[in-house]
Amino acid sequence: MNRQSYNFIHERDASPRLLLSEPTGCTAEILLFGAQVVSWKNERRQELLFISSKAVWNASKAIRGGIPICFPQFSNLGTLEQHGFARNRLWAVDNSPSPLPAVTTPSTVDLVLKSTEDDLKSWPHRFELRIRICLSAGKITWIPRVRNTDSKPFTFTFALRNYMPVSDISEVRVEGLETLDYFDHLLQGERCTEQADAITFDGELDRAYLSTPSKIAIIDHERKVTYELRKDAMPDAVVWNPWDKKAKALPDLGDEDYKKMLCVDSAVIETPIALKPGEEWKGRQELIYVSSSYFSGTLDPSKVLGYMGMK
Protein backbone atom coordinates (compact mmCIF):
# COMPACT_ATOMS: atom_id res chain seq x y z
CA MET A 1 0.00 0.00 0.00
CA ASN A 2 1.26 3.48 -0.86
CA ARG A 3 2.33 5.48 2.16
CA GLN A 4 1.75 9.22 1.92
CA SER A 5 2.73 11.77 4.54
CA TYR A 6 1.70 15.42 4.55
CA ASN A 7 0.24 18.06 6.82
CA PHE A 8 -2.87 20.15 6.16
CA ILE A 9 -2.37 23.86 6.69
CA HIS A 10 -4.79 26.79 6.41
CA GLU A 11 -3.44 30.24 5.65
CA ARG A 12 -4.65 33.41 3.92
CA ASP A 13 -6.87 31.62 1.38
CA ALA A 14 -10.01 29.52 1.64
CA SER A 15 -8.46 26.48 -0.01
CA PRO A 16 -6.69 23.99 2.27
CA ARG A 17 -3.13 23.22 1.33
CA LEU A 18 -0.78 20.34 1.92
CA LEU A 19 2.75 20.64 3.22
CA LEU A 20 5.42 18.18 2.13
CA SER A 21 8.80 18.18 3.85
CA GLU A 22 11.89 15.99 3.56
CA PRO A 23 14.87 15.32 5.84
CA THR A 24 17.26 17.98 4.49
CA GLY A 25 14.67 20.70 5.17
CA CYS A 26 13.19 21.18 1.69
CA THR A 27 9.44 21.85 1.65
CA ALA A 28 6.59 22.15 -0.85
CA GLU A 29 3.08 23.53 -0.43
CA ILE A 30 0.23 22.32 -2.64
CA LEU A 31 -3.26 23.81 -2.84
CA LEU A 32 -6.12 21.36 -3.11
CA PHE A 33 -7.67 24.00 -5.35
CA GLY A 34 -6.10 23.14 -8.70
CA ALA A 35 -3.52 20.74 -7.19
CA GLN A 36 -1.22 23.71 -7.67
CA VAL A 37 2.23 23.77 -6.08
CA VAL A 38 2.55 27.32 -4.72
CA SER A 39 5.81 27.01 -2.77
CA TRP A 40 9.00 25.00 -3.08
CA LYS A 41 11.85 25.85 -0.73
CA ASN A 42 15.34 24.44 -0.49
CA GLU A 43 17.14 23.45 2.69
CA ARG A 44 18.17 27.11 3.22
CA ARG A 45 14.49 28.15 3.10
CA GLN A 46 14.95 29.97 -0.21
CA GLU A 47 11.79 30.09 -2.33
CA LEU A 48 12.34 28.35 -5.68
CA LEU A 49 9.06 29.30 -7.36
CA PHE A 50 7.72 32.68 -8.50
CA ILE A 51 4.42 34.01 -7.13
CA SER A 52 2.97 37.26 -8.47
CA SER A 53 2.95 40.24 -6.13
CA LYS A 54 -0.76 40.60 -7.04
CA ALA A 55 -1.70 36.93 -6.73
CA VAL A 56 -5.32 36.36 -5.66
CA TRP A 57 -5.60 33.78 -2.85
CA ASN A 58 -9.37 33.44 -2.51
CA ALA A 59 -9.72 30.03 -4.25
CA SER A 60 -11.77 31.55 -7.07
CA LYS A 61 -9.11 31.06 -9.76
CA ALA A 62 -5.64 29.64 -10.22
CA ILE A 63 -2.82 31.56 -8.53
CA ARG A 64 -0.55 33.54 -10.86
CA GLY A 65 2.66 31.64 -10.16
CA GLY A 66 3.83 28.33 -8.79
CA ILE A 67 3.02 25.29 -10.96
CA PRO A 68 -0.58 25.27 -12.24
CA ILE A 69 -1.92 22.32 -14.25
CA CYS A 70 -3.37 22.92 -17.72
CA PHE A 71 -5.99 20.30 -18.69
CA PRO A 72 -7.80 19.36 -20.90
CA GLN A 73 -6.73 22.37 -22.95
CA PHE A 74 -3.57 24.43 -23.13
CA SER A 75 -3.95 28.20 -23.45
CA ASN A 76 -6.84 29.23 -25.71
CA LEU A 77 -6.28 26.41 -28.21
CA GLY A 78 -9.85 25.13 -27.97
CA THR A 79 -13.34 26.05 -26.84
CA LEU A 80 -12.77 25.89 -23.06
CA GLU A 81 -11.64 28.53 -20.59
CA GLN A 82 -7.97 29.56 -20.75
CA HIS A 83 -5.75 26.55 -19.90
CA GLY A 84 -8.79 24.33 -19.23
CA PHE A 85 -10.71 23.80 -16.01
CA ALA A 86 -8.48 21.46 -13.94
CA ARG A 87 -6.58 24.36 -12.38
CA ASN A 88 -9.87 25.90 -11.19
CA ARG A 89 -11.35 22.82 -9.49
CA LEU A 90 -11.07 21.41 -5.99
CA TRP A 91 -9.05 18.20 -6.04
CA ALA A 92 -9.03 15.39 -3.46
CA VAL A 93 -6.28 13.34 -1.86
CA ASP A 94 -6.20 10.03 -3.74
CA ASN A 95 -6.07 6.99 -1.47
CA SER A 96 -7.05 4.45 -4.13
CA PRO A 97 -4.61 1.69 -5.14
CA SER A 98 -2.08 2.99 -7.66
CA PRO A 99 -0.26 1.20 -10.49
CA LEU A 100 2.74 3.44 -9.77
CA PRO A 101 5.65 2.04 -7.74
CA ALA A 102 5.04 2.02 -4.00
CA VAL A 103 5.98 5.24 -2.25
CA THR A 104 9.47 4.90 -0.77
CA THR A 105 9.62 8.41 0.66
CA PRO A 106 7.03 10.03 2.93
CA SER A 107 7.46 13.31 0.99
CA THR A 108 4.82 12.27 -1.53
CA VAL A 109 1.13 12.92 -2.12
CA ASP A 110 -1.32 11.56 -4.71
CA LEU A 111 -4.20 13.83 -5.81
CA VAL A 112 -7.18 13.15 -8.06
CA LEU A 113 -9.74 15.08 -10.10
CA LYS A 114 -12.76 13.34 -11.64
CA SER A 115 -15.24 14.73 -14.14
CA THR A 116 -18.38 16.30 -12.69
CA GLU A 117 -21.77 16.85 -14.27
CA ASP A 118 -20.94 20.55 -14.64
CA ASP A 119 -17.67 19.73 -16.42
CA LEU A 120 -19.50 17.41 -18.79
CA LYS A 121 -21.61 20.33 -20.01
CA SER A 122 -18.54 22.11 -21.38
CA TRP A 123 -16.32 19.08 -22.11
CA PRO A 124 -18.51 15.97 -22.57
CA HIS A 125 -15.93 13.32 -21.64
CA ARG A 126 -15.67 11.34 -18.42
CA PHE A 127 -12.13 11.16 -17.11
CA GLU A 128 -9.93 10.71 -14.06
CA LEU A 129 -6.87 12.94 -13.74
CA ARG A 130 -4.38 11.84 -11.11
CA ILE A 131 -1.10 13.44 -10.15
CA ARG A 132 1.65 12.26 -7.83
CA ILE A 133 3.94 14.96 -6.40
CA CYS A 134 7.22 13.83 -4.81
CA LEU A 135 9.71 16.01 -2.96
CA SER A 136 13.37 15.15 -2.44
CA ALA A 137 16.56 17.12 -1.80
CA GLY A 138 16.90 19.71 -4.58
CA LYS A 139 14.18 18.11 -6.72
CA ILE A 140 10.42 18.02 -7.08
CA THR A 141 8.67 15.50 -9.34
CA TRP A 142 5.19 15.36 -10.92
CA ILE A 143 3.67 12.18 -12.41
CA PRO A 144 0.34 13.04 -14.10
CA ARG A 145 -2.01 10.32 -15.36
CA VAL A 146 -5.19 10.75 -17.38
CA ARG A 147 -7.65 7.86 -17.76
CA ASN A 148 -10.59 7.73 -20.14
CA THR A 149 -13.53 6.46 -18.05
CA ASP A 150 -16.03 7.22 -20.83
CA SER A 151 -17.55 4.94 -23.45
CA LYS A 152 -16.11 6.98 -26.33
CA PRO A 153 -12.60 8.22 -27.19
CA PHE A 154 -11.37 11.74 -26.51
CA THR A 155 -8.29 13.90 -27.06
CA PHE A 156 -6.71 16.52 -24.83
CA THR A 157 -3.71 18.78 -24.47
CA PHE A 158 -1.79 19.18 -21.23
CA ALA A 159 0.89 21.30 -19.58
CA LEU A 160 2.63 21.94 -16.29
CA ARG A 161 3.22 25.70 -16.23
CA ASN A 162 6.47 26.30 -14.33
CA TYR A 163 6.82 29.84 -12.97
CA MET A 164 10.47 30.26 -11.94
CA PRO A 165 11.95 33.25 -10.11
CA VAL A 166 14.92 34.96 -11.74
CA SER A 167 17.18 37.78 -10.59
CA ASP A 168 16.84 39.73 -13.86
CA ILE A 169 15.11 38.32 -16.94
CA SER A 170 17.66 40.10 -19.15
CA GLU A 171 20.44 37.96 -17.61
CA VAL A 172 18.77 34.55 -18.09
CA ARG A 173 19.54 31.90 -20.72
CA VAL A 174 17.46 28.87 -21.68
CA GLU A 175 19.58 26.13 -23.25
CA GLY A 176 18.56 22.88 -24.92
CA LEU A 177 16.07 24.27 -27.48
CA GLU A 178 18.57 25.32 -30.16
CA THR A 179 17.68 24.63 -33.83
CA LEU A 180 14.13 23.49 -32.94
CA ASP A 181 10.88 24.54 -34.59
CA TYR A 182 8.40 26.52 -32.52
CA PHE A 183 4.97 28.12 -32.78
CA ASP A 184 5.30 31.85 -32.17
CA HIS A 185 2.12 32.97 -30.41
CA LEU A 186 3.09 36.61 -30.98
CA LEU A 187 2.85 35.89 -34.73
CA GLN A 188 -0.56 34.15 -34.67
CA GLY A 189 1.07 30.76 -34.12
CA GLU A 190 3.40 30.97 -37.12
CA ARG A 191 5.88 28.09 -37.27
CA CYS A 192 9.49 29.27 -37.00
CA THR A 193 12.92 27.75 -36.36
CA GLU A 194 15.18 28.78 -33.48
CA GLN A 195 18.36 30.35 -34.82
CA ALA A 196 20.10 31.40 -31.59
CA ASP A 197 22.51 29.22 -29.62
CA ALA A 198 20.40 29.93 -26.49
CA ILE A 199 17.17 31.76 -25.74
CA THR A 200 17.71 35.16 -24.14
CA PHE A 201 15.20 37.89 -23.33
CA ASP A 202 14.92 41.53 -24.41
CA GLY A 203 11.16 41.71 -24.99
CA GLU A 204 7.92 39.74 -24.81
CA LEU A 205 8.31 36.09 -25.78
CA ASP A 206 5.61 33.41 -26.10
CA ARG A 207 6.71 30.28 -27.97
CA ALA A 208 5.80 26.60 -27.99
CA TYR A 209 8.91 24.63 -28.94
CA LEU A 210 8.19 21.29 -30.61
CA SER A 211 9.75 17.83 -30.24
CA THR A 212 12.01 19.07 -27.48
CA PRO A 213 14.68 17.06 -25.63
CA SER A 214 14.04 15.47 -22.26
CA LYS A 215 16.34 18.00 -20.51
CA ILE A 216 16.27 21.82 -20.65
CA ALA A 217 18.44 24.17 -18.59
CA ILE A 218 17.37 27.59 -17.28
CA ILE A 219 20.53 29.44 -16.24
CA ASP A 220 20.38 32.54 -14.03
CA HIS A 221 23.81 34.19 -14.24
CA GLU A 222 23.31 36.71 -11.45
CA ARG A 223 21.97 34.23 -8.88
CA LYS A 224 24.43 31.56 -10.04
CA VAL A 225 21.56 29.10 -10.17
CA THR A 226 20.47 26.55 -12.76
CA TYR A 227 17.05 24.95 -12.96
CA GLU A 228 17.10 21.70 -14.87
CA LEU A 229 13.75 20.68 -16.34
CA ARG A 230 13.41 16.98 -17.15
CA LYS A 231 10.31 15.57 -18.74
CA ASP A 232 8.86 12.47 -20.32
CA ALA A 233 5.80 12.01 -22.60
CA MET A 234 5.45 15.81 -22.84
CA PRO A 235 7.30 16.54 -26.08
CA ASP A 236 6.68 20.29 -26.27
CA ALA A 237 8.04 23.14 -24.14
CA VAL A 238 6.51 26.60 -23.79
CA VAL A 239 8.74 29.60 -23.00
CA TRP A 240 6.92 32.74 -21.87
CA ASN A 241 7.66 36.15 -20.44
CA PRO A 242 5.04 38.90 -20.82
CA TRP A 243 7.45 41.87 -20.65
CA ASP A 244 6.23 45.31 -19.59
CA LYS A 245 3.11 46.05 -21.66
CA LYS A 246 1.52 42.62 -21.20
CA ALA A 247 2.41 42.60 -17.49
CA LYS A 248 0.51 45.85 -17.01
CA ALA A 249 -2.50 44.36 -18.82
CA LEU A 250 -2.69 41.33 -16.50
CA PRO A 251 -4.64 42.27 -13.35
CA ASP A 252 -3.03 39.59 -11.17
CA LEU A 253 0.58 40.35 -12.19
CA GLY A 254 2.56 43.26 -10.79
CA ASP A 255 3.76 45.83 -13.33
CA GLU A 256 7.42 45.01 -12.62
CA ASP A 257 6.99 41.29 -11.93
CA TYR A 258 8.02 40.32 -15.45
CA LYS A 259 11.62 41.21 -14.58
CA LYS A 260 11.69 38.53 -11.89
CA MET A 261 9.92 35.59 -13.56
CA LEU A 262 10.11 33.12 -16.40
CA CYS A 263 7.80 30.30 -17.48
CA VAL A 264 9.27 27.20 -19.08
CA ASP A 265 6.52 24.58 -19.35
CA SER A 266 6.39 20.85 -20.02
CA ALA A 267 3.56 20.43 -22.50
CA VAL A 268 1.62 18.35 -25.01
CA ILE A 269 0.40 20.83 -27.64
CA GLU A 270 1.21 20.03 -31.26
CA THR A 271 -0.18 16.47 -31.21
CA PRO A 272 -3.00 16.03 -28.66
CA ILE A 273 -3.15 12.82 -26.64
CA ALA A 274 -5.86 10.44 -27.89
CA LEU A 275 -7.35 7.93 -25.44
CA LYS A 276 -9.79 5.15 -26.17
CA PRO A 277 -12.21 4.04 -23.42
CA GLY A 278 -10.22 2.56 -20.53
CA GLU A 279 -6.86 3.82 -21.80
CA GLU A 280 -4.45 5.88 -19.70
CA TRP A 281 -1.71 8.39 -20.50
CA LYS A 282 1.17 9.00 -18.09
CA GLY A 283 3.73 11.80 -18.10
CA ARG A 284 6.58 12.87 -15.85
CA GLN A 285 8.31 16.12 -14.94
CA GLU A 286 11.26 16.77 -12.65
CA LEU A 287 12.48 20.22 -11.61
CA ILE A 288 16.02 20.15 -10.23
CA TYR A 289 17.66 23.13 -8.54
CA VAL A 290 21.45 23.36 -8.48
CA SER A 291 23.93 26.10 -7.63
CA SER A 292 25.60 26.84 -10.97
CA SER A 293 28.63 28.87 -9.92
CA TYR A 294 30.46 25.91 -11.46
CA PHE A 295 29.20 27.09 -14.84
CA SER A 296 29.92 30.81 -14.47
CA GLY A 297 32.22 32.26 -17.10
CA THR A 298 32.16 29.94 -20.09
CA LEU A 299 28.84 28.16 -20.39
CA ASP A 300 28.89 24.83 -22.14
CA PRO A 301 25.29 23.65 -22.69
CA SER A 302 26.35 20.00 -22.81
CA LYS A 303 27.97 20.35 -19.38
CA VAL A 304 24.98 22.18 -17.96
CA LEU A 305 22.52 19.61 -19.25
CA GLY A 306 24.70 16.67 -18.27
CA TYR A 307 25.92 17.99 -14.93
CA MET A 308 23.30 16.29 -12.76
CA GLY A 309 23.81 12.93 -14.48
CA MET A 310 20.96 10.60 -13.64
CA LYS A 311 20.60 11.79 -10.04
N, C-alpha and C positions, 0 to 999 in steps of 0.2 A: 504493500500500500504506500502511495506517495505521502511523504511527510512534509508539510508546509509549516512555516513558522513566521509569524508577522504580528505586529501590534496595530490595533485600530487607534487612530488619533483624530480629534476633532479640533480644527482651528479655522478661524476667519471665514470659512465658506460652509455652505449647508451640506456639501457632499462629504461623507466619511472618507478618510484616506488610510492607506496601509503603509506601515513603516517596515522596510527590510533593513537589516544590519548584518554585518559579517565581522569576523574576529579582528581584522586589522583596524576597524573603525569606520569603514565605508558604509554609507547609508543611501537608501532610495525611498522616495515617497511616491505613492501611486494613488490617484483619485479613483474611487469606484465609478464616478461620473466620467465616462469615456475611457476607462482603464488607462488614463493618461499619466505617465511618469512626469512629475512636476519638480522633482529635486533628485539630484544625484551628487553626493559629496564624497570626496576622497578621504583618506585617513587623516589629513590635516584640516578637515572640515571645510575645504574649498568647494564652492558650488561649481559643478561641471556642466550645468545646463543653463540656457538663457531663459529668463522670464521677463516679459514686457513690463515696463514701469507702469503701464496703464492696464495691466491684466485685470479681468473681471472675475471675481472668485465666488459668484453667487449660484453656481451650478445651473445656470441657464444656457450656457454655451461653452464650447471648448476654450481652455485657457490659451492665450497667445504666448506660446513658449513650451518648454519641456519637450515631450515626445507624444503628440497626438496620433491617433490611428485613423487612417483614411480608408473607409470601406462603406458600401460596395462600389464607390466611385471616387476617383482622384480628381481634385480641382473641380472645374465646371464641365468636364468632358462627359456629359450625360444629362439626364433630365432631373436628377436629384439635387438637393441642397449641396452647396460647396463642400467638397471632400466627403460626401456621403453622410449618413446618419449615425454611424457607430460611435463617433467621438462625442455625440450629444445624447447618449443614452446611459442609463444607470446599469452597470454591469454587476455580476454576482461572483463571489468566490466559488470556484469550481471544485467540488469534492468528489466528482464522479471518477470512476476508474479511467486511467489514461494509458494510451498506447505508447506514450513517451517513456524513456528510461526512468526508473525510479529515482526520486529526488535523493541526491547524496549530500546536499548542503541544505541547512535550514533556511538559507537566504533566498527562498524561492516561493512564488505564489502563482497559482493557476486561476485565471478569470474566464468568465464565459458570458456571451451575449447571444440570446436566441430571438428569432423573429417574433414580433408581436402582431396582433391584428391591425394596429395602426400602421406599422411598417409595411404590412402587406398591401395596404391601399396605395402606397407610393412606389413600392418595389415588390411585385407579387411573386416572391420566391421564399420558401421556407428554408432556413439555414441555421447552423450553429457556428459561431465564431469563438474560438478559444485562443487564449494567449498565455503562455508561460513566461514569466519574467524572473530571471536569475541574477543575483548580485554576487560578485566575487571581487577580490582585490584588484582595483584598477580596471574592472570590466563589468559591463552590464549586458545581458543577453535577452533577446525576445525570440520566442518560437510561436508564431501565429499559425493557426489551423482553421480552415474553413471547410465545413461539411455541408453537402447538399442533402437536406432532409425532406425535399419536395418530391413530387412524382414526375417532374419534368426538369430538363436541364436548364442551367443558367450560366451566365458569364459575369465576371466582375473585374474591376481593377482595385489595386491595393497599394498603400504606402505607409511607411513609418516616417513621420516628418520630424527630423532631428534638428532642433534649435540649439546651436552651440554658441557659447559666449566667446567673443574674441576681444583682444585688447584694442585693435584698430583694424577695421575691415580692409583698409588700404594696404595693410602689411601682411595679409593672409594669402597663402597659396593653397590650391587644391591640386593634388597630383594623383595621376592614375587614369585620367580621362583623355589623355592626349590622343589625337588623330581620330577620335570617335565622332560618329554622327550624333546630332541632337536636334530636337524640336525647339525652336526659339519662340517662346510664347510672347515675346515683345514684337515678333514679326508674324503674328497670326498663325503660329505653329509651323512656320516654314522650316524645312529640313536643311540643316547646314552641317559642315564638318569642322571640328575643332582644329585650328591651325597653331595655337600657342603650345609651348612646351609645358605650361602649367596654367591653371585658371587663376587670374588675379582680378582685382575689383577696383574700378574707377567710375562706376555708375551702376544703374539698375541692371540686374541680371536675373533672368528667369528661363532656365533651360532644362529640358529632360534629355539626358544623355542615354543612348540606346546601346544594348548589348555590352554592358560595362563589366569590368573585371570584378572579382570577388573581394578585392581590397582597394580602398581609396584612402588617401592620407590628406588630412586637413592640418596645415602647418601654420602655427601662429608664431612669427619670428619674435615679436616683442615679449610675449609671455614665455617663450622657449618651451612651448607645449605642442605636442602632436596628438590629434585624435585619429585613430585608425578605425575606419568603418569596414567591417567584414559582413558579407551577406551571401545568402544562398537562396535560389529560387525566386529572387527579385532582381531581374536582369537590368532594370533601368535605374538611373540615379538622377534626382532633381537637385539642381543647384539654384538657390534663390537668395537674393538680397534686394529689398525694395528701394533702397537709396532714399534721398531726402523727400522728393515730391510724393512718392507713393506712401512713405512713412507718415507724412502729414495727413494723408487721405484715409488712413486706417485708424478708426476711433479707439481701438484697444492697443495701439502701439505708440510709444512716446516719439516725439518729433526727432529726437537725436538717437533713438534706440538702434537705428540701422547701423550705426558706427560700431556697435558692440555685439552684433549677432550675425550668424550665417546659418542657413538651412542647407544641409546635404542629406537627401532622403534616399532610403531604399524603397524601390517602387516596382510595380508591374503596371505599365501604361500602354506601350506600343501594341502588345499582343495580350488581350484580356485572358484571364484564366477561365477555362470552360470545364464545368463539372456536370457529370451525369448524376441521376438520382443515386444517393448512397456513396458517391465519390468524395474524397477529401484532398485538399491541397495543403501543403505545409511549407512554410518558409523559415528563415532564420536570419537574425541580425545580431551582431556583436559590436558594441562601441568600446574601444580600448583607449585609455588615457595614459600617455607616457610623457615624462619630461624629455624634451627634445634638444636640450643644450648640446647633446652629442652631435646634432645635425647642424648646429649654427655654423655660419661661414659658407662653405660649399655644400649645397644640398644635392644629394644624389637620390633621385626618386626610387631607384631599385633598393637602396639601403634603407630608406624610410619605410617602404612598403614591406621589406623583408626583415626589418629589425626585430619585430616581436616573435619571429619564427612561428611556431604552431602553439604558442603558449595559450 
